[in-house]
Amino acid sequence: MEVEVDTSRGLPSFIIVGLPDTAVQESRERVQAAVKNAGLVFPRQRVTVNLAPAALRKEGPAYDLPIALGVLAASEQIHPDWLDGTMAVGELSLDGSLRHVRGVLPMAALAREGGFSRIVLPAADAAEAALIPEIEVIPIESLTALVNHLSGVVPIQPYERPEIMIEHEPGGMDLQEVKGQEHVKRALEVAAAGGHNVLMAGPPGAGKTLLARSLPSILPTMTVEEALDVTRIYSVADQLPPDTPLLHTRPFRSPHHTISHAGLVGGGNWPRPGEISLAHRGVLFLDEFPEFGMRVLEVLRQPLEDKVVTISRARGSASFPANFMLVGAMNPCPCGYFGDPVKECSCSLSTVTRYQKRISGPLLDRIDIHVEVPRVDFDKLTDDRLGETSSAVRARVESARERQRHRLASTGLTCNADLGPGDVRRHCQLDDAGRSLIRQAMSQLQMTARAFHRVLKIARTIADLAGEAEIAPSHLAEALQYRPRRWG
């Protein structure tokens, strides 16, 4: 956006045009008070501000600082040449100090792409903007300090760009604290290694939620590019933690099943990223999976395939990245004990069928790994021996991911879950025994073409975990074990 300011003779007035929203319109009062309280003079003329391009609606208080600079330049209190090659962004307080604004990281990236040499912004946001290389970041405390800097009276030193170092900050519980469920832990290891979606089903209290919340502890460390990608989204959503300009931990989002369609996918009059975008490069955990509204669940189908979600409104459209791992947990029926060997289910067969049909077949087909989570017996619960640590599992996961990055370097992909049909054909070749096995499975399990490709991608991940270059029949057999039993 460009801010144009013109002063002309006439009764004193301050007009902003260019489809501003209420927050932008209210900047008139903030700018006038800030200029006066900064010891400067607001012109007693007709002041017209144009926000270009005029066809796009403007929102938010980030236009305060550029409007104030435009007014000062138009009234000859600062020289326009002082602003050459400079992008300005910031919200003004009535005393002339600058406040934090959201979305600074993508703004700084846009400034670099637009050929700007520097960006002036609130000091509170300087560390975030400094993550973008090749642009000078000037941290500003107040409008007075900025004018003194531009005039050369009291120059402000550019913010020093820190060296970006990504360190693994494991979240969640350690897997060794989870008693039993070794086959579920193995399924989560395969999912983490290949970025696959998982659905866990079992009775209440079996440990589904605990296992899901342990998943972040075995996820691989984010690359610098991934960390910047995630941080941009949280910057736009204004959800960056204080004093944390760069996120180091993969997101783990766990919305309640009462969440709305817009809350999950994103939306609003001014489109905002939803939970699926906030889970980008991380995990979206949906506990009590069938309790989510059917319309809410069905909107996951397109993002799971395309890894991006587009929100269209009459005013325009916005696209947000949505490359996440979906992890769901559910009971097999409303009472939770259908098929349990110990406690009898109190639900009728028709009730069980209706409950399970809340999740559509096309959505289930997009979930790579289906795993049963049975109740844990007394002996395992009271066993003092601990299982394998998350750090040991994560080492295997990162080794498998490194093989995938090396193999897929020319495609721009990072993990097996992102493979397209052409990539599956090139990288998931089977020998004669494997073809015979998958042919029988296709017939008996009535798998779709999508399910066929997903089985091959899981087998490729299992082979990567084993350090094998080729997919063996044993890898394919394990991958087939993760297909759903209940829904065919």
N, C-alpha and C positions, 0 to 999 in steps of 0.2 A: 504494500500500500504506500502511496505517496501522499504527503500532506502539503497542500499549497495554501499560502496565506496572502491575502491582499488587504491593504488598508486604503481607504478613500475618504473624501470629505463627506460630511453628513452627520446626523445625530449619532451620538455614541451607541454602538450596538455590537453584538458579538453573535455571528451566525455560523452554524456548522451545517454543511450540505454534503451529500454523498451517501445517503441511506444509513445514517448513524442510529444505533439503538439508544436506549435510555442512558446506559452507562457512558456512552460517548457524548451524548447531549449534555450530561451533567458535568463533563470535563470543563465546560465554560466557567462554572463557578470555581472549580478547583484551580484552573489555570490563572484566572484573574487574581484569586487570593494568593496563590503561590508566587506569582510575579511581584505583587505588591510587597509581600512579606519577605521576599528575597532582596529587597532594597532596590528593585528595578521599577520601571514605569510602564504601566499598561496604557497603550495609546487611547486617547480620548477621541477616537474616530470610529468610522464604520469598519469593522473587522470581519472579513469573510474567509472562512476556512473550507477548503474543498478536499474531501478524502477520495482519492482516485485509486482505481477506477470506480466511477460513480454507480455502476450497475450492480456492484456487490455490496451486500449489507455488512456493516462494520459493528463489532461488539467488543466490550471490555474496556478497561481503563488504560491499556498500554499506549494509547495515542496521546496521553497527557503531555509527555515530555516533547515529542516532535511538534505538537501544536504550540507549546510554549516557545520552543526555539524558533519556529516559523514566525510567531508574533514578534519576538525580539529582533529577528533579522529584518522583517518588514518595517519595523519602527526604527531601524538603524542603530539599535543598541548593541548588536554584534554584527560582524561582517559576514555576509553569506559565504564568502570563500573559505571561512573557517570550518564550514560544514562539508566541504568537498570530500567525497569518498567515505562519508560517515553515516552509519545507520544509528538511529536513536530510538529507544523504547523504554517506557517506564511510567509508573503511576505517581502522580504528585500528591503530597499532603498539602494542607492549607498553609503550613509554614514553609513550604518549598523543599522539604526533604522528599526523598524518593523511596517508594515502597516496592516490595516484591511483586512481580507479575509472572503469570504462568506461561509455559511454552517458550522459554528463553533458548533452550538448546536447539530446537528446529529453527528458531529465528536466526541464531548465530550461523547455523549451517546455510540458511538461505542467503545471509549477508555475504558469506564467502562465495557461494555460487553466483551471486549477482555482481561480483566484482568489487564489493566494498572492501576498503583496507582496514577499517576499524568499526567498532560498535560501542556506543556509550549506553550504559544501563545502570540500574540500581546496584550498589555494592553488594547487596545480599545475593544477587544472581550472578556475580562475576565468576565464581568458581564453576558454575554450570556452563556458562558460555565459553570459558577457557578450555573446555574439552575439545572444541573445534580448532584444529590447527590453521595456520596461515591467515589469521585475522587478529588484529590488535584489540584487546578488551580493556576499556577504560571504566573502572568502577567509580560510580558517582554517589556521593552521600546527599547532595542537595543541589538545587538549581543554581545557587550562588557559587558553589564550588565548580560547577560545570562552566559557567560564564568566565570565572577567573582562569580556568584551564584553557579555554578556547582563546582567550585574550593573551595568554602567556604570562599572566601575573603570578599565578601559583599553579605550575604544571602538575598534573597527576600522573604518576608512574603507571604504565600498563600493568595489568594483572599478570603475574608470571604463570605461564601454563605449566601445570604439574605433569610429571611423567605418569602415564596411565599404566597402572599395575593391577591386574585382576587376580585376586587371591580367593581361593575357595572358602566360602563361609557356609559350612553345612547347616541346613535347617532341619527341623523335625527331630524325631527320636532316632536313636541308633537301632538298626535292625536286630542287633544281638539281644535287645530287650524284649523282642516279640517271641513268645514261647510257641514252639511248634510251627505249623503252616509253612513247612520248608518248600513245598511245591508252589505256594503263592509267592514266597520270596523269590524263587527262581523266575516266576512269570514277571515279577516287577523288575528283576535284573534284565531280562530280555527286553522289556518295554523301555527301560531307561537307556539301554545300549542302542536301540534302533529308533527311539522316539515314537513308539507305537501306542495306540489307544488301548485302554484296559477296562473291562467290566468285571467286578467281583460280586458274586452272589452267595448268600449264605444266611444262616439264622442270626438273630440278634445276639450280640455279645461275642461273636466268633473272632473279632479283631479286624474287620474290614476297614473301619475308619483309622484305626491305629496303624495298619499297614500302609494306607494311603498317605498318612501324615509322616511316615518314615521315608517315603519316596524321595523327597528333596535331598536326603542325606547321601543318596547314591547317584544323583544326577551329576553329569560332568561339569567341570568349571566352564563358565561362559568365556568365549573369546572377547576381545576388545570390541569387535564389530557388533557382536550380539549384545554386549552390555550397553553400548551406545544406542542400539536399536530399541532396547527395552526402556532405557532412560528417556528417550524422546517421547514415548507414549505416556509415561508417568508424568513428564513435564507438561505435556498438553492437558492431561487430566488433572494437573495440579495436585498430584499425590506423591511427589518426591518427599521423603522424610527430611526433617530439618538437618542442615549441615551434612547432607549426603548428596553431592552433585552427581555422583555416578553410582548406579546400582551394581553390586557385585554378585548378588544371589539371584538365582532363577526364581521367577514369580511362582507363588503357590496361592491360587485363588479358590475359595470355597464358599460360594454364595448359598444362601438359604433357598429352600425349594419354593418359597413364596415370591421369589424375584420376578420382576416383570419382563416382558419381551424386550423393552428398551434397555432395561438394566443389564440384561445378559448380552445382547448384541450391540447395544449402543443406540443413540438416537437423541431426541429432543429437538426443540426448534432450532437450536444451534447444535449440530451433531457432536456428541461426545463419545469417546471410546467406552464400550461396555466391558463386562467381565472377560469375555473371550479375547478382547484385545489386551486387557491388562494382564492376561495369562500368556501373552506372546513370549515365545522361547522358554516357557515354563509349563506349569501344570494347572489345568482347570479340573477341580475335584467336585463332582456332583454327588453328594450323599443323599440317600433315599431317592435314587434315580427315578423311579416311576411316579413319585409324588410331584415332580415338576409338571407344569401344564403341558399338554400334548403340543400346543402351538409353540410354546417356548422351546421344547426339545426339537421339534422339526426344523426350526431355523438353524440348528447346528449342522444340518446336513451339507449345505453349501460351503460354509467356512471350513469344515473338516476336509473337503476335497480341494478347494481353491486356496486355502491358507490366507485368505483376505476376505473382509466383509465390506460391502459398499452400502452406505445409508443414503437413500435418495429422498429428497424433499422438493417441494415446489420451488424453493429458493436455490436449489442446487444439490449436489451430491458430495459425499466425503467417503474416502476409502481408508480403512484402518487395517494394519496387518493382524493376522489371527492364526499364527503358526504355533499351535499349542498341543500338548498331550492331554487328551481327555481321559480322566479316570472316574469311573462311576462305581457306586456301591449300592446294592439293593438287597432287600429280603425277597425270598421266592414267592411270598404271598402276603396279604395284609397282616396276618398274625405272626408271620415270620418263620413258621415251622413246617412248611410243606416239604416232605421228603426227609425230615429229620428223624434219625433212628431212635432218639431218646424221647422227645416230647411230641405228642400227637398234635397234628394240625387241626384247628377248629374251623377252617374255611371250607366251603363247598367247592366242588370242582369247577363250577361255573364262575365262582368268585375268583378262584386262582387264575382261571383263563383270562377273565377280564382284566385282572391286575397286571398280568404279564403282557397283555396286548396294549397296555399304555405306551410301551416302547415299540415303535413300528419296525417292521422287518428291514426297510432301507436304512434306518439309523443303526440297527444292530449290525448290518452288513458292513458299516463303516468303522466298526470297532474291531480291532485286530485280534485282541487277546481276551478270551472269556475264561474265567477261572472260578471254580467252586471253592468256597471258604467254609469248611465244616467246623463244628464245635471242637474245642480243644479238650482232650481228656485230662483227668486229674494228674496222672503221672507226669505228663509234660509240663503242666502248670507248676508243679512242686519241684521239678528238677532244677537244681542249683547251677547246672552247667549252662553257660551262655553260648549262643549261636555265633555265627560268623559276623564280624564287625562290618559296619557300613563302609569304613575306609577300605577294607579288603575288596568288597564288592565293587566300590567305586573305581578302584584301580583297574579291574577287569572291564568295567563299562567304558572308562576313558581309553583303554587300549583298543577296544572294539570301535569306538567312535573315531579314533585316529586312523584305523584301517579304512573306515568309510570315507573320511575326508580325503585320504590319499587316493582312493579309488575313484571318487566322484569329483576330483579337483577341477576337471575340465567342464563339468556341468553346472557348477555353482551351487549344487546341493550339499547338504551337510550330514544327512542321516538316511538310513534305508527307508524310513516311513515316507519320505518325500519322493521316492522313485516313481516315475511315470511308466506307462506301458512299454515305451521304447527302452527305458533304462532297465526295466525288469528283464526284458528279452536279452539285453547285453550282459547283465551282471548276475543273473539268477539262472544260469544254465544247469540242467539236470542230466545225470547219466541215465542209462537204460533202466536201471533198477528204480531210480527216482521217478522216471516217467510212468513206469508201471504202477508205482505206489500212488501217485497223484491221480492217475486215471481211475483207479478203484475208489479213491476218496471222493472224487467228483461225482461218481455214480451213487455211492452210498449216502453221502452227506448232502447231495443235491446242491452243491455250491454254485453260486453265480460266478460270472467272469471276474467281478470285483473281488469276491472272496478268494478265487483262485490266485489272483495277483497278490493279495494280502498274505496268503499262506507262503508264497514264494519269498516275499519280503521278510517275513518272520524267520523263515529257514535261513535266509542270507544273514540275518542278524545273529542267529544261533551259531552259524559257522564262523562269523567274525569273533564271537566270544570264545570259541574254541581255537581260534588262530588258524583256521583252515581256509585255503584259497578257493576250494570247491565245495558245493553243497552236497553232503553225503545223505544217503537214505535215512540215517539216524537223526540228522538235523531236520529233515522233512517230516519224519514221524513225530518228533516233538512239537513241531509247528502245528501239525494237524490236531494234536491234543488240545490246542488252545481254541479250537472252533467251538461254537455253542452247541450244547447237547439239547437243551430244553426246547429251543425254538427252531431247530433244524437248520 
